[in-house]
Amino acid sequence: MKTIRRNIQLWMLALLSLPLSAQEKTDSMFCFRFVPEKDMFFIPYGENGREFTRLLECVERYREEITDNGIPLYVDGYCSSTESEAENLIIARTRANRVKSELIVCKQLKEACFVTRNHASGGDSVTVRIIMPKTDRRPMEKEPSEKMEKAETVPAEKVEEAETSPVANKSSEIQETSIKEEHLAEMSVEPADSYCFTLRANLIRWATLTPDLGIEWRVNPSWGIVVNGSWTSWTWNDKDRRYALWEVSPEVRYYIGKEKRGYIGAMYKAGQFNYKFSATGKQGDLMGGGIVGGYQLRLNDALSLDFNLGIGCVHADYEKYEVIDGVRVCRGTESKNWWGPVNAGITLVWKLF
């Protein structure tokens, strides 16, 4: 009887020691979901907002240890929604970097505070794990629900298995379908162009044997400054026919829309011309301007096609002349104003940097 009583006491002591050993489990894990094949970290998506709030509170609690590199943040990026392993790794790395960027901005952390790994499998998510010191006895704040408390101690492998299981996927789809439909289009939009300089060539001008080049300085994604220039000089029929021109045309553009492809703006042009396609030639100066609008169609990361049209007024002062025995003879001067299209182009745009 004494032996049985002693054994019961030993078992009770062992059971009482379990909560103490459980307190030594100091890992906290936070899981963020991503739309398949996309790398945008959208905080309102699913439970990301709640998880991110919990993560910020945990980081603030151990901020001193984290910034002193005593407690690293283990960030694992996952992607398995594309057919290419290399592309999966690229998306996983971008996802992990986006989560780290949010922490760096919100809590002024540094890259040295993170240990990052990327995986071409395991679903579409990013996990952040914090291994807190075992001597720390500061209690975690009470979580909003029992489900969130369990999520802290679930290993990463279990989370990924739950994400990929048919039952979990079905329930997750039911809860998150509306959010996906609202934000999938926004997340798939390509980022606005952020380049600084591009080289431009108006293909219509080149097709009419008028070499044309320009450059654009994109001050920011919404504003750009363009300067185009054209020059040509042709003679034929024993120099009795002439086609010569030079123009300089600066523009200021304002890009509109989410992708910053369409634009409106103002243009100015100045130059000289010498046309002689018949017995009488015209030679003089031109000056004018107007409003311009267009759209840029992206071909790849470096090339685009710029479809543009300018409408306004051009004023020309010129003299008429004839060529008699190889000598130009003036036949009077005129001035003329032209209202209507003053510029048109299908321009090849090459992004320099």
Secondary structure, 3 states (H helix, E strand, C coil): CHHHHHHHHHHHHHHHHHHHHHCCCCEEEEEEECCCCCCCCCCCCCCHHHHHHHHHHHHHHCHHHHHCCCCCEEEEEECCCCCCHHHHHHHHHHHHHHHHHHHHHHHCCCHHHEEEEEECCCCCEEEEEEECCCCCCCCCCCCCCHHHHHHHHCCHHHHHHHHHCHHHHHHHHHHHHHHHHHHHHHHHCCCCCCCCEEEEEEHHHHHCCCCEEEEEEEEECCEEEEEEEEEEEEEECCCCEEEEEEEEEEEEEEEECCCCCEEEEEEEEEEEEEEECCCCEEEEEEEEEEEEEEEEEECCCCEEEEEEEEEEEEEEEEEEEEEECCEEEEEEEEEEEEEEEEEEEEEEEEECC
